[in-house]
Amino acid sequence: MDPLEQELLDMIVEACDIPQPLPADFSPESILIGPESPLGLDSLDAVEIIVTVQMQYGIRIDAEKIGRTILQSLKTLADFIRQEKAAD
């Protein structure tokens, strides 16, 4: 897990009040939201993550258009943030 992915994971754990320790099978490629999520995150958690990321990184996430795509995994979220920051 790279530093940005770890930072995002820590932020998500705090924002969504995820109990510790995290499941052993969680990786940056794991599904982040939905019934298959090892973290047990749902659509309300997705909104919390989007709001927190927007505030923390100063980027805009259109929840309806791209929210589902970038919240597929921790890796897709980190890649999106890198892309948006590079465009600044």
Secondary structure, DSSP 8 states (H G I E B T S, - for coil): --HHHHHHHHHHHHHTT--SS--TT--TTSB-SSTT-TT---HHHHHHHHHHHHHHH-----IIIIIHHHTSBHHHHHHHHHHHHHH-
